[in-house]
Amino acid sequence: MVATTKSEYKELLHNILRGIVHYPDDIEISERVDNMGVLLSINANQEDLKFIIGKEGSMIGGIRRIIKACGLKNKSNVSIKVIDPTSNQGIKDLKEELKDSLQTNEETK
């Protein structure tokens, strides 16, 4: 399934995550769309974060590449944020990640 609309990115991400976690019913993905692109934020069971992130970030890195590739095909900038419920990450962190993602996207053009 190749994502073509913004809600399909969310569905694709959800399907990928359901296959790698122990508590798939606990996965929540929020989607924010603005002029900078699409930001998908993942909330999951604390015990599943290690499976989502992977060793040294390898799993989330691969997931991000898949979702970004779908976005690039459709000329959309799609970013993924994993929300750690034990930390107090603010809006500033989300904006910085989206800005970094845009810079990366511009460099690949």
C-alpha positions as CSV (number, residue, x, y, z in Angstrom):
1,M,0.0,0.0,0.0
2,V,1.5,3.3,-1.1
3,A,0.2,6.3,0.9
4,T,-1.3,9.0,-1.2
5,T,-3.2,11.1,1.3
6,K,-2.3,12.4,4.7
7,S,-4.5,10.0,6.6
8,E,-3.0,7.1,4.7
9,Y,0.4,8.0,6.1
10,K,-1.1,7.5,9.5
11,E,-2.7,4.2,8.5
12,L,0.6,2.9,7.0
13,L,2.5,3.8,10.1
14,H,-0.1,2.2,12.3
15,N,0.1,-1.0,10.3
16,I,3.9,-1.1,10.5
17,L,3.9,-0.5,14.2
18,R,1.2,-3.1,15.0
19,G,3.5,-5.7,13.5
20,I,6.5,-5.0,15.8
21,V,5.0,-4.2,19.3
22,H,3.6,-6.4,22.0
23,Y,0.6,-4.1,22.8
24,P,-0.8,-3.0,19.4
25,D,-4.0,-1.8,21.0
26,D,-2.1,0.8,22.9
27,I,-0.7,2.5,19.8
28,E,-2.0,6.0,19.3
29,I,-0.9,8.2,16.3
30,S,-1.7,11.8,16.1
31,E,-1.4,13.7,12.9
32,R,-0.7,17.4,12.5
33,V,-0.7,19.0,9.0
34,D,0.6,22.5,8.4
35,N,2.5,24.5,5.8
36,M,5.7,22.7,6.8
37,G,4.3,19.2,6.2
38,V,2.8,16.3,8.1
39,L,3.9,15.4,11.6
40,L,2.9,11.9,12.9
41,S,3.4,11.6,16.7
42,I,3.5,8.1,18.1
43,N,2.3,7.3,21.6
44,A,2.7,3.7,22.6
45,N,3.0,1.5,25.7
46,Q,6.2,2.3,27.6
47,E,7.3,-1.4,27.2
48,D,7.0,-1.2,23.4
49,L,9.2,1.9,22.9
50,K,12.3,-0.2,22.8
51,F,10.8,-2.2,19.9
52,I,9.7,0.9,18.1
53,I,13.0,2.7,18.5
54,G,15.3,-0.4,18.1
55,K,19.0,-0.7,18.9
56,E,20.6,2.7,18.4
57,G,17.5,4.0,16.7
58,S,17.7,1.5,13.8
59,M,14.1,0.5,13.8
60,I,12.6,4.0,13.9
61,G,15.1,5.1,11.4
62,G,13.9,2.5,8.9
63,I,10.3,3.3,9.6
64,R,11.0,7.0,9.0
65,R,12.7,6.2,5.7
66,I,9.7,4.2,4.5
67,I,7.2,6.9,5.5
68,K,9.4,9.7,4.0
69,A,9.7,7.8,0.8
70,C,6.0,7.6,0.5
71,G,5.8,11.3,1.2
72,L,8.4,12.2,-1.3
73,K,6.6,10.3,-4.0
74,N,3.6,12.4,-3.3
75,K,5.6,15.6,-2.8
76,S,4.8,15.8,0.9
77,N,7.1,16.2,3.8
78,V,6.2,13.6,6.4
79,S,8.0,13.4,9.8
80,I,7.6,11.0,12.7
81,K,8.0,11.8,16.4
82,V,8.1,9.1,19.1
83,I,6.6,10.5,22.3
84,D,8.2,9.2,25.5
85,P,5.6,9.5,28.2
86,T,8.3,9.6,30.9
87,S,9.9,12.8,29.5
88,N,8.6,16.3,29.2
89,Q,9.2,17.1,25.6
90,G,7.6,20.3,24.5
91,I,6.4,22.0,21.3
92,K,9.9,23.4,20.7
93,D,11.3,19.8,20.2
94,L,8.5,19.0,17.7
95,K,9.2,22.2,15.7
96,E,12.9,21.5,15.7
97,E,12.5,18.0,14.4
98,L,10.1,19.2,11.6
99,K,12.5,21.9,10.7
100,D,15.4,19.4,10.5
101,S,13.2,17.2,8.4
102,L,12.5,20.0,6.0
103,Q,16.2,20.8,5.6
104,T,16.9,17.2,4.9
105,N,14.2,17.2,2.3
106,E,15.6,20.3,0.6
107,E,19.0,18.8,0.5
108,T,17.8,15.7,-1.3
109,K,16.1,17.7,-4.1
